[in-house]
Amino acid sequence: YYEIDLVTTRKVPGARLAKGKGEVTYAASPFGISVSEEGSYLVNIDVSMSNVRLDEDKQLVAWVTTPQLDQIKALGTLDENLRVTGQTDFNKFLLVITLEPKSKEPGAMWTGPVVSRGMSRSGLMHTMAGHGPFETEPCASYGYY
């Protein structure tokens, strides 16, 4: 249930047939569930990708952003096994995988093309799920009806 299916944009050479997922789990705490300083649940996101061929000077970076794209955080760069783990305290979020130059650390915002994207399950509670920044595709593309 806490798995985010990543949908490829089919626009990035070497990643048109990419498959991926983000597994969401609650962050460990001696009190049951971790919360951020603001009081939001803190969750771990384990991202894994496959069917991707990258140029030597490129890397994949995972990002989380609010549905309005007003807050963006880098989860991290995917390793040689195309995996990365990060945390967020966003209640509803988009998981975005981008292609970035290898020579550059992730900044405040992605600069490369979007390879894949997915939406947290809590995004189902939003009446416009699947729309907004990626409105070129219907909600069914995200698995929501």
C-alpha positions as CSV (number, residue, x, y, z in Angstrom):
1,Y,0.0,0.0,0.0
2,Y,2.8,2.4,0.7
3,E,4.5,2.0,-2.6
4,I,4.7,4.8,-5.2
5,D,4.8,3.6,-8.8
6,L,7.1,5.8,-10.9
7,V,5.8,6.6,-14.3
8,T,8.3,7.5,-17.0
9,T,7.9,10.6,-19.1
10,R,9.2,8.6,-22.1
11,K,11.1,11.8,-23.2
12,V,14.6,11.1,-21.9
13,P,16.9,8.9,-24.2
14,G,18.2,5.9,-22.3
15,A,15.3,6.1,-19.8
16,R,12.2,5.8,-22.0
17,L,11.4,2.3,-20.7
18,A,12.5,3.1,-17.1
19,K,10.6,1.4,-14.3
20,G,10.8,2.4,-10.7
21,K,9.1,2.6,-7.4
22,G,9.4,4.4,-4.1
23,E,8.7,2.4,-0.9
24,V,7.4,4.6,1.9
25,T,7.9,3.6,5.5
26,Y,7.6,5.5,8.8
27,A,10.9,6.6,10.2
28,A,12.0,4.7,13.3
29,S,11.4,6.1,16.7
30,P,11.5,4.8,20.3
31,F,8.0,6.3,20.6
32,G,6.5,4.5,17.6
33,I,6.4,7.1,14.8
34,S,8.9,9.9,14.2
35,V,7.6,13.4,13.7
36,S,9.4,16.5,12.4
37,E,10.0,19.7,14.5
38,E,6.8,21.0,12.9
39,G,4.8,18.0,14.0
40,S,4.4,16.2,10.6
41,Y,5.0,12.5,10.2
42,L,8.6,11.7,9.1
43,V,8.7,9.0,6.4
44,N,11.6,7.2,4.7
45,I,11.4,6.8,0.9
46,D,13.5,4.0,-0.7
47,V,13.7,4.7,-4.4
48,S,14.8,2.0,-6.9
49,M,14.9,2.2,-10.7
50,S,15.6,-0.2,-13.6
51,N,15.8,-0.2,-17.4
52,V,18.0,2.9,-17.4
53,R,21.1,3.5,-19.5
54,L,23.0,6.7,-18.6
55,D,25.8,8.5,-20.3
56,E,28.9,8.5,-18.2
57,D,28.6,12.2,-17.4
58,K,24.9,11.9,-16.2
59,Q,23.3,10.8,-12.9
60,L,19.7,10.3,-11.6
61,V,18.6,12.4,-8.7
62,A,15.4,11.8,-6.6
63,W,13.4,14.8,-5.4
64,V,10.3,15.3,-3.3
65,T,8.0,18.3,-3.8
66,T,4.7,19.4,-2.6
67,P,1.9,19.1,-5.2
68,Q,2.1,22.9,-5.7
69,L,5.8,22.7,-6.3
70,D,6.4,25.4,-3.8
71,Q,8.7,23.3,-1.6
72,I,11.3,21.0,-3.2
73,K,13.9,18.9,-1.5
74,A,16.6,16.6,-3.0
75,L,16.4,13.0,-1.6
76,G,19.8,12.3,-3.1
77,T,21.6,10.8,-6.1
78,L,20.8,7.3,-7.1
79,D,23.9,5.0,-6.7
80,E,25.4,2.6,-9.2
81,N,22.5,0.1,-8.4
82,L,20.0,2.9,-9.2
83,R,18.9,3.2,-5.5
84,V,18.7,5.9,-3.0
85,T,17.0,6.4,0.4
86,G,15.8,9.7,1.9
87,Q,13.3,11.3,4.2
88,T,10.5,13.8,4.0
89,D,7.9,15.3,6.3
90,F,5.6,16.4,3.5
91,N,2.0,15.0,3.9
92,K,1.2,15.0,0.2
93,F,4.1,14.9,-2.2
94,L,5.3,14.1,-5.7
95,L,8.4,11.9,-6.1
96,V,10.4,13.1,-9.1
97,I,13.5,11.5,-10.7
98,T,15.6,13.8,-13.0
99,L,18.6,13.4,-15.1
100,E,21.4,15.7,-13.9
101,P,25.1,16.4,-14.8
102,K,27.3,14.1,-12.7
103,S,29.8,16.9,-12.0
104,K,27.2,18.8,-10.0
105,E,25.7,18.2,-6.6
106,P,21.9,18.6,-6.4
107,G,20.8,22.1,-5.6
108,A,17.6,23.7,-4.5
109,M,15.8,22.7,-7.7
110,W,16.4,20.2,-10.5
111,T,17.9,21.5,-13.8
112,G,17.7,18.4,-16.0
113,P,14.7,16.7,-17.6
114,V,12.2,14.7,-15.6
115,V,12.7,10.9,-16.2
116,S,9.9,9.6,-13.9
117,R,7.4,10.8,-11.4
118,G,4.9,9.5,-9.0
119,M,2.5,10.7,-6.3
120,S,2.2,9.7,-2.6
121,R,-0.9,7.8,-1.6
122,S,-2.0,10.8,0.5
123,G,-2.3,12.6,-2.9
124,L,-5.4,10.5,-3.6
125,M,-7.2,12.7,-1.1
126,H,-6.7,15.7,-3.5
127,T,-9.5,16.1,-6.0
128,M,-7.1,17.0,-8.8
129,A,-4.8,14.0,-8.3
130,G,-2.7,13.5,-11.4
131,H,-3.1,17.0,-12.6
132,G,-1.1,20.2,-12.1
133,P,2.6,20.0,-13.1
134,F,2.1,16.9,-15.2
135,E,-1.4,17.6,-16.6
136,T,-0.5,16.3,-20.1
137,E,-1.6,12.9,-18.9
138,P,-4.9,11.8,-17.3
139,C,-5.2,10.5,-13.7
140,A,-5.3,6.9,-15.0
141,S,-1.7,7.3,-16.0
142,Y,-0.9,7.4,-12.3
143,G,-3.2,4.4,-11.5
144,Y,-6.0,6.6,-10.1
145,Y,-9.5,6.6,-11.5
